Amino acid sequence: MQSCSSTVSASLLGDRDVTIQISTYEANRSLLSEAIGILEKEEFQFMNASFNSFRERLFYNMHFQVQRPDQVMEIEILRRKLSTLCEKREDKVNSTLSSFKFI
């Protein structure tokens, strides 16, 4: 799912494992901890995470396990929540940058 300059995807692997991938700009460095917090709040069990960078982009990969069968249906909702989080973080960065006056 594309949202501004970030991309969020979520995939179900088997019947218990979920992977979340986020691609964003480096200005969103704390995004990983916020995303993990959202998923843990929704009772997904955090397994591991990694990230890579290329030029100004960060690529986050997260692995979770579902704890309840109904969580499988919530994956699209979680993807939307994470996309909204990315949009809010980008808006915050953009408003901070626009407040600077360049000479």
N, CA, C and O atoms as a GROMACS GRO file, in nm:
protein
  412
    1MET      N    1   0.085  -0.119   0.000
    1MET     CA    2   0.000   0.000   0.000
    1MET      C    3   0.089   0.124   0.000
    1MET      O    4   0.177   0.137   0.085
    2GLN      N    5   0.067   0.214  -0.092
    2GLN     CA    6   0.147   0.334  -0.104
    2GLN      C    7   0.084   0.446  -0.023
    2GLN      O    8  -0.037   0.469  -0.033
    3SER      N    9   0.164   0.514   0.057
    3SER     CA   10   0.114   0.629   0.131
    3SER      C   11   0.224   0.734   0.133
    3SER      O   12   0.326   0.716   0.198
    4CYS      N   13   0.204   0.842   0.062
    4CYS     CA   14   0.303   0.948   0.049
    4CYS      C   15   0.434   0.887   0.000
    4CYS      O   16   0.436   0.820  -0.104
    5SER      N   17   0.542   0.910   0.072
    5SER     CA   18   0.670   0.857   0.027
    5SER      C   19   0.708   0.728   0.099
    5SER      O   20   0.821   0.682   0.085
    6SER      N   21   0.618   0.671   0.175
    6SER     CA   22   0.642   0.543   0.242
    6SER      C   23   0.554   0.436   0.181
    6SER      O   24   0.446   0.463   0.129
    7THR      N   25   0.603   0.313   0.190
    7THR     CA   26   0.525   0.199   0.143
    7THR      C   27   0.519   0.098   0.256
    7THR      O   28   0.621   0.067   0.319
    8VAL      N   29   0.399   0.046   0.283
    8VAL     CA   30   0.379  -0.053   0.388
    8VAL      C   31   0.313  -0.175   0.325
    8VAL      O   32   0.213  -0.163   0.253
    9SER      N   33   0.369  -0.292   0.354
    9SER     CA   34   0.304  -0.416   0.308
    9SER      C   35   0.300  -0.514   0.423
    9SER      O   36   0.384  -0.511   0.513
   10ALA      N   37   0.201  -0.601   0.420
   10ALA     CA   38   0.185  -0.705   0.522
   10ALA      C   39   0.147  -0.834   0.453
   10ALA      O   40   0.064  -0.835   0.361
   11SER      N   41   0.208  -0.942   0.498
   11SER     CA   42   0.182  -1.072   0.436
   11SER      C   43   0.166  -1.178   0.544
   11SER      O   44   0.237  -1.178   0.645
   12LEU      N   45   0.073  -1.268   0.521
   12LEU     CA   46   0.054  -1.382   0.609
   12LEU      C   47   0.136  -1.497   0.553
   12LEU      O   48   0.125  -1.531   0.435
   13LEU      N   49   0.218  -1.557   0.638
   13LEU     CA   50   0.300  -1.672   0.600
   13LEU      C   51   0.248  -1.792   0.679
   13LEU      O   52   0.264  -1.797   0.801
   14GLY      N   53   0.189  -1.887   0.611
   14GLY     CA   54   0.127  -1.998   0.683
   14GLY      C   55   0.004  -1.950   0.756
   14GLY      O   56  -0.065  -1.859   0.710
   15ASP      N   57  -0.024  -2.011   0.869
   15ASP     CA   58  -0.144  -1.971   0.944
   15ASP      C   59  -0.113  -1.893   1.071
   15ASP      O   60  -0.206  -1.853   1.141
   16ARG      N   61   0.015  -1.868   1.103
   16ARG     CA   62   0.050  -1.797   1.226
   16ARG      C   63   0.149  -1.684   1.209
   16ARG      O   64   0.157  -1.597   1.296
   17ASP      N   65   0.224  -1.682   1.102
   17ASP     CA   66   0.331  -1.584   1.088
   17ASP      C   67   0.291  -1.468   0.998
   17ASP      O   68   0.226  -1.487   0.895
   18VAL      N   69   0.329  -1.349   1.038
   18VAL     CA   70   0.299  -1.227   0.964
   18VAL      C   71   0.430  -1.151   0.943
   18VAL      O   72   0.508  -1.136   1.037
   19THR      N   73   0.452  -1.104   0.822
   19THR     CA   74   0.565  -1.016   0.796
   19THR      C   75   0.513  -0.879   0.757
   19THR      O   76   0.415  -0.866   0.683
   20ILE      N   77   0.579  -0.779   0.808
   20ILE     CA   78   0.547  -0.640   0.776
   20ILE      C   79   0.673  -0.579   0.717
   20ILE      O   80   0.781  -0.592   0.774
   21GLN      N   81   0.659  -0.512   0.604
   21GLN     CA   82   0.770  -0.442   0.543
   21GLN      C   83   0.733  -0.294   0.528
   21GLN      O   84   0.624  -0.260   0.483
   22ILE      N   85   0.826  -0.209   0.567
   22ILE     CA   86   0.805  -0.065   0.553
   22ILE      C   87   0.928  -0.007   0.483
   22ILE      O   88   1.041  -0.033   0.522
   23SER      N   89   0.903   0.071   0.381
   23SER     CA   90   1.008   0.145   0.313
   23SER      C   91   0.978   0.293   0.334
   23SER      O   92   0.867   0.339   0.307
   24THR      N   93   1.077   0.367   0.384
   24THR     CA   94   1.055   0.507   0.415
   24THR      C   95   1.185   0.584   0.404
   24THR      O   96   1.290   0.525   0.379
   25TYR      N   97   1.180   0.715   0.423
   25TYR     CA   98   1.300   0.796   0.421
   25TYR      C   99   1.369   0.792   0.556
   25TYR      O  100   1.304   0.765   0.657
   26GLU      N  101   1.497   0.818   0.559
   26GLU     CA  102   1.575   0.811   0.682
   26GLU      C  103   1.527   0.906   0.790
   26GLU      O  104   1.558   0.887   0.907
   27ALA      N  105   1.453   1.009   0.754
   27ALA     CA  106   1.401   1.103   0.853
   27ALA      C  107   1.308   1.034   0.953
   27ALA      O  108   1.279   1.090   1.059
   28ASN      N  109   1.260   0.914   0.919
   28ASN     CA  110   1.167   0.840   1.005
   28ASN      C  111   1.238   0.730   1.085
   28ASN      O  112   1.186   0.619   1.095
   29ARG      N  113   1.353   0.759   1.141
   29ARG     CA  114   1.434   0.657   1.207
   29ARG      C  115   1.363   0.586   1.323
   29ARG      O  116   1.384   0.466   1.343
   30SER      N  117   1.280   0.654   1.399
   30SER     CA  118   1.213   0.591   1.514
   30SER      C  119   1.086   0.516   1.474
   30SER      O  120   1.014   0.466   1.561
   31LEU      N  121   1.059   0.508   1.346
   31LEU     CA  122   0.938   0.442   1.297
   31LEU      C  123   0.932   0.294   1.338
   31LEU      O  124   0.825   0.243   1.369
   32LEU      N  125   1.046   0.226   1.337
   32LEU     CA  126   1.049   0.083   1.370
   32LEU      C  127   0.993   0.057   1.509
   32LEU      O  128   0.908  -0.031   1.525
   33SER      N  129   1.037   0.130   1.609
   33SER     CA  130   0.988   0.107   1.745
   33SER      C  131   0.840   0.142   1.758
   33SER      O  132   0.767   0.074   1.830
   34GLU      N  133   0.796   0.245   1.688
   34GLU     CA  134   0.654   0.280   1.693
   34GLU      C  135   0.569   0.172   1.627
   34GLU      O  136   0.463   0.136   1.678
   35ALA      N  137   0.615   0.119   1.515
   35ALA     CA  138   0.540   0.014   1.445
   35ALA      C  139   0.532  -0.112   1.530
   35ALA      O  140   0.426  -0.174   1.539
   36ILE      N  141   0.643  -0.151   1.593
   36ILE     CA  142   0.642  -0.269   1.680
   36ILE      C  143   0.545  -0.247   1.795
   36ILE      O  144   0.471  -0.338   1.833
   37GLY      N  145   0.546  -0.128   1.852
   37GLY     CA  146   0.454  -0.096   1.962
   37GLY      C  147   0.308  -0.110   1.922
   37GLY      O  148   0.228  -0.162   2.000
   38ILE      N  149   0.274  -0.064   1.803
   38ILE     CA  150   0.135  -0.076   1.755
   38ILE      C  151   0.096  -0.223   1.744
   38ILE      O  152  -0.012  -0.262   1.789
   39LEU      N  153   0.181  -0.305   1.685
   39LEU     CA  154   0.150  -0.447   1.666
   39LEU      C  155   0.145  -0.522   1.799
   39LEU      O  156   0.060  -0.609   1.817
   40GLU      N  157   0.233  -0.489   1.891
   40GLU     CA  158   0.228  -0.554   2.022
   40GLU      C  159   0.102  -0.514   2.099
   40GLU      O  160   0.044  -0.594   2.171
   41LYS      N  161   0.062  -0.388   2.082
   41LYS     CA  162  -0.063  -0.342   2.146
   41LYS      C  163  -0.182  -0.421   2.094
   41LYS      O  164  -0.279  -0.443   2.166
   42GLU      N  165  -0.176  -0.462   1.968
   42GLU     CA  166  -0.281  -0.542   1.907
   42GLU      C  167  -0.264  -0.692   1.936
   42GLU      O  168  -0.333  -0.776   1.879
   43GLU      N  169  -0.171  -0.723   2.025
   43GLU     CA  170  -0.146  -0.860   2.074
   43GLU      C  171  -0.081  -0.953   1.972
   43GLU      O  172  -0.098  -1.075   1.980
   44PHE      N  173  -0.008  -0.897   1.876
   44PHE     CA  174   0.075  -0.978   1.790
   44PHE      C  175   0.206  -1.002   1.864
   44PHE      O  176   0.258  -0.910   1.928
   45GLN      N  177   0.259  -1.122   1.858
   45GLN     CA  178   0.383  -1.153   1.928
   45GLN      C  179   0.502  -1.120   1.839
   45GLN      O  180   0.516  -1.175   1.730
   46PHE      N  181   0.587  -1.029   1.887
   46PHE     CA  182   0.705  -0.988   1.812
   46PHE      C  183   0.807  -1.101   1.812
   46PHE      O  184   0.839  -1.157   1.916
   47MET      N  185   0.858  -1.134   1.693
   47MET     CA  186   0.959  -1.239   1.680
   47MET      C  187   1.096  -1.178   1.651
   47MET      O  188   1.192  -1.205   1.724
   48ASN      N  189   1.108  -1.098   1.545
   48ASN     CA  190   1.234  -1.030   1.515
   48ASN      C  191   1.212  -0.919   1.414
   48ASN      O  192   1.106  -0.906   1.353
   49ALA      N  193   1.316  -0.839   1.398
   49ALA     CA  194   1.311  -0.729   1.302
   49ALA      C  195   1.451  -0.704   1.248
   49ALA      O  196   1.551  -0.736   1.312
   50SER      N  197   1.454  -0.647   1.129
   50SER     CA  198   1.581  -0.607   1.071
   50SER      C  199   1.556  -0.484   0.985
   50SER      O  200   1.442  -0.451   0.952
   51PHE      N  201   1.664  -0.417   0.950
   51PHE     CA  202   1.651  -0.305   0.859
   51PHE      C  203   1.774  -0.296   0.771
   51PHE      O  204   1.882  -0.343   0.807
   52ASN      N  205   1.755  -0.236   0.657
   52ASN     CA  206   1.863  -0.208   0.563
   52ASN      C  207   1.842  -0.066   0.514
   52ASN      O  208   1.731  -0.013   0.517
   53SER      N  209   1.948  -0.006   0.469
   53SER     CA  210   1.936   0.127   0.410
   53SER      C  211   2.004   0.128   0.274
   53SER      O  212   2.101   0.057   0.249
   54PHE      N  213   1.951   0.211   0.189
   54PHE     CA  214   2.009   0.233   0.057
   54PHE      C  215   1.984   0.378   0.022
   54PHE      O  216   1.870   0.422   0.007
   55ARG      N  217   2.092   0.452   0.008
   55ARG     CA  218   2.087   0.596  -0.013
   55ARG      C  219   2.006   0.658   0.099
   55ARG      O  220   2.042   0.642   0.216
   56GLU      N  221   1.899   0.730   0.068
   56GLU     CA  222   1.823   0.796   0.174
   56GLU      C  223   1.704   0.714   0.223
   56GLU      O  224   1.623   0.764   0.301
   57ARG      N  225   1.692   0.590   0.179
   57ARG     CA  226   1.576   0.506   0.214
   57ARG      C  227   1.612   0.406   0.323
   57ARG      O  228   1.725   0.355   0.328
   58LEU      N  229   1.517   0.378   0.411
   58LEU     CA  230   1.527   0.271   0.509
   58LEU      C  231   1.423   0.166   0.476
   58LEU      O  232   1.310   0.198   0.437
   59PHE      N  233   1.461   0.040   0.491
   59PHE     CA  234   1.373  -0.073   0.465
   59PHE      C  235   1.364  -0.156   0.592
   59PHE      O  236   1.462  -0.218   0.633
   60TYR      N  237   1.247  -0.156   0.654
   60TYR     CA  238   1.225  -0.232   0.777
   60TYR      C  239   1.153  -0.362   0.745
   60TYR      O  240   1.060  -0.364   0.664
   61ASN      N  241   1.196  -0.471   0.807
   61ASN     CA  242   1.130  -0.600   0.795
   61ASN      C  243   1.100  -0.649   0.937
   61ASN      O  244   1.190  -0.656   1.021
   62MET      N  245   0.975  -0.683   0.962
   62MET     CA  246   0.935  -0.730   1.096
   62MET      C  247   0.860  -0.862   1.084
   62MET      O  248   0.785  -0.885   0.988
   63HIS      N  249   0.882  -0.948   1.180
   63HIS     CA  250   0.818  -1.080   1.183
   63HIS      C  251   0.741  -1.091   1.315
   63HIS      O  252   0.796  -1.070   1.423
   64PHE      N  253   0.612  -1.125   1.304
   64PHE     CA  254   0.525  -1.142   1.419
   64PHE      C  255   0.451  -1.275   1.406
   64PHE      O  256   0.443  -1.333   1.298
   65GLN      N  257   0.399  -1.322   1.519
   65GLN     CA  258   0.310  -1.437   1.515
   65GLN      C  259   0.174  -1.396   1.570
   65GLN      O  260   0.165  -1.318   1.665
   66VAL      N  261   0.068  -1.450   1.509
   66VAL     CA  262  -0.067  -1.423   1.558
   66VAL      C  263  -0.091  -1.508   1.683
   66VAL      O  264  -0.042  -1.620   1.694
   67GLN      N  265  -0.166  -1.453   1.774
   67GLN     CA  266  -0.198  -1.523   1.898
   67GLN      C  267  -0.340  -1.579   1.899
   67GLN      O  268  -0.372  -1.673   1.972
   68ARG      N  269  -0.425  -1.519   1.815
   68ARG     CA  270  -0.565  -1.562   1.806
   68ARG      C  271  -0.601  -1.579   1.658
   68ARG      O  272  -0.551  -1.506   1.574
   69PRO      N  273  -0.687  -1.674   1.627
   69PRO     CA  274  -0.726  -1.695   1.486
   69PRO      C  275  -0.787  -1.572   1.420
   69PRO      O  276  -0.768  -1.552   1.299
   70ASP      N  277  -0.859  -1.489   1.494
   70ASP     CA  278  -0.923  -1.372   1.434
   70ASP      C  279  -0.822  -1.263   1.395
   70ASP      O  280  -0.858  -1.171   1.322
   71GLN      N  281  -0.699  -1.271   1.443
   71GLN     CA  282  -0.599  -1.171   1.408
   71GLN      C  283  -0.563  -1.177   1.260
   71GLN      O  284  -0.520  -1.076   1.203
   72VAL      N  285  -0.578  -1.291   1.199
   72VAL     CA  286  -0.548  -1.303   1.056
   72VAL      C  287  -0.632  -1.204   0.978
   72VAL      O  288  -0.584  -1.145   0.881
   73MET      N  289  -0.755  -1.184   1.018
   73MET     CA  290  -0.845  -1.090   0.949
   73MET      C  291  -0.806  -0.945   0.974
   73MET      O  292  -0.850  -0.856   0.901
   74GLU      N  293  -0.724  -0.919   1.077
   74GLU     CA  294  -0.688  -0.782   1.114
   74GLU      C  295  -0.566  -0.729   1.040
   74GLU      O  296  -0.528  -0.613   1.059
   75ILE      N  297  -0.504  -0.811   0.956
   75ILE     CA  298  -0.379  -0.770   0.892
   75ILE      C  299  -0.397  -0.646   0.805
   75ILE      O  300  -0.313  -0.556   0.809
   76GLU      N  301  -0.503  -0.640   0.727
   76GLU     CA  302  -0.526  -0.522   0.642
   76GLU      C  303  -0.549  -0.398   0.728
   76GLU      O  304  -0.503  -0.289   0.693
   77ILE      N  305  -0.620  -0.412   0.839
   77ILE     CA  306  -0.642  -0.299   0.931
   77ILE      C  307  -0.509  -0.250   0.986
   77ILE      O  308  -0.485  -0.130   0.994
   78LEU      N  309  -0.422  -0.343   1.025
   78LEU     CA  310  -0.290  -0.305   1.078
   78LEU      C  311  -0.207  -0.236   0.971
   78LEU      O  312  -0.136  -0.139   1.000
   79ARG      N  313  -0.214  -0.283   0.849
   79ARG     CA  314  -0.140  -0.219   0.740
   79ARG      C  315  -0.186  -0.075   0.723
   79ARG      O  316  -0.104   0.014   0.702
   80ARG      N  317  -0.315  -0.051   0.733
   80ARG     CA  318  -0.367   0.086   0.723
   80ARG      C  319  -0.319   0.172   0.840
   80ARG      O  320  -0.283   0.288   0.821
   81LYS      N  321  -0.318   0.114   0.961
   81LYS     CA  322  -0.270   0.188   1.078
   81LYS      C  323  -0.124   0.228   1.060
   81LYS      O  324  -0.086   0.341   1.091
   82LEU      N  325  -0.043   0.136   1.012
   82LEU     CA  326   0.099   0.166   0.991
   82LEU      C  327   0.117   0.268   0.880
   82LEU      O  328   0.206   0.353   0.889
   83SER      N  329   0.036   0.262   0.776
   83SER     CA  330   0.042   0.362   0.669
   83SER      C  331   0.008   0.500   0.723
   83SER      O  332   0.072   0.599   0.688
   84THR      N  333  -0.093   0.507   0.810
   84THR     CA  334  -0.130   0.633   0.872
   84THR      C  335  -0.017   0.685   0.960
   84THR      O  336   0.011   0.805   0.960
   85LEU      N  337   0.047   0.597   1.034
   85LEU     CA  338   0.161   0.636   1.116
   85LEU      C  339   0.271   0.697   1.028
   85LEU      O  340   0.327   0.801   1.062
   86CYS      N  341   0.301   0.633   0.917
   86CYS     CA  342   0.403   0.685   0.824
   86CYS      C  343   0.364   0.823   0.774
   86CYS      O  344   0.448   0.914   0.770
   87GLU      N  345   0.239   0.840   0.735
   87GLU     CA  346   0.192   0.969   0.684
   87GLU      C  347   0.208   1.078   0.790
   87GLU      O  348   0.254   1.188   0.760
   88LYS      N  349   0.169   1.048   0.914
   88LYS     CA  350   0.180   1.147   1.022
   88LYS      C  351   0.325   1.185   1.047
   88LYS      O  352   0.356   1.302   1.067
   89ARG      N  353   0.414   1.086   1.046
   89ARG     CA  354   0.557   1.114   1.068
   89ARG      C  355   0.612   1.198   0.953
   89ARG      O  356   0.691   1.290   0.976
   90GLU      N  357   0.571   1.168   0.831
   90GLU     CA  358   0.618   1.248   0.717
   90GLU      C  359   0.565   1.390   0.724
   90GLU      O  360   0.639   1.485   0.695
   91ASP      N  361   0.439   1.407   0.763
   91ASP     CA  362   0.383   1.541   0.777
   91ASP      C  363   0.460   1.621   0.881
   91ASP      O  364   0.486   1.740   0.863
   92LYS      N  365   0.496   1.555   0.990
   92LYS     CA  366   0.571   1.622   1.097
   92LYS      C  367   0.709   1.664   1.046
   92LYS      O  368   0.752   1.777   1.071
   93VAL      N  369   0.777   1.576   0.977
   93VAL     CA  370   0.909   1.609   0.921
   93VAL      C  371   0.896   1.723   0.820
   93VAL      O  372   0.976   1.816   0.822
   94ASN      N  373   0.797   1.715   0.733
   94ASN     CA  374   0.779   1.820   0.630
   94ASN      C  375   0.748   1.955   0.693
   94ASN      O  376   0.797   2.057   0.645
   95SER      N  377   0.666   1.958   0.800
   95SER     CA  378   0.634   2.085   0.862
   95SER      C  379   0.756   2.143   0.935
   95SER      O  380   0.774   2.265   0.939
   96THR      N  381   0.839   2.056   0.991
   96THR     CA  382   0.962   2.102   1.055
   96THR      C  383   1.056   2.160   0.952
   96THR      O  384   1.114   2.267   0.974
   97LEU      N  385   1.073   2.091   0.839
   97LEU     CA  386   1.161   2.142   0.734
   97LEU      C  387   1.110   2.273   0.675
   97LEU      O  388   1.189   2.361   0.642
   98SER      N  389   0.979   2.285   0.661
   98SER     CA  390   0.925   2.408   0.600
   98SER      C  391   0.937   2.528   0.695
   98SER      O  392   0.927   2.642   0.650
   99SER      N  393   0.958   2.503   0.824
   99SER     CA  394   0.972   2.615   0.917
   99SER      C  395   1.113   2.676   0.913
   99SER      O  396   1.135   2.785   0.965
  100PHE      N  397   1.209   2.605   0.851
  100PHE     CA  398   1.344   2.659   0.836
  100PHE      C  399   1.348   2.756   0.718
  100PHE      O  400   1.284   2.734   0.615
  101LYS      N  401   1.425   2.862   0.736
  101LYS     CA  402   1.444   2.957   0.628
  101LYS      C  403   1.585   2.937   0.575
  101LYS      O  404   1.683   2.950   0.648
  102PHE      N  405   1.593   2.906   0.447
  102PHE     CA  406   1.722   2.884   0.384
  102PHE      C  407   1.766   3.012   0.315
  102PHE      O  408   1.687   3.080   0.249
  103ILE      N  409   1.890   3.044   0.332
  103ILE     CA  410   1.943   3.169   0.275
  103ILE      C  411   2.032   3.134   0.156
  103ILE      O  412   2.088   3.224   0.093
   0.00000   0.00000   0.00000
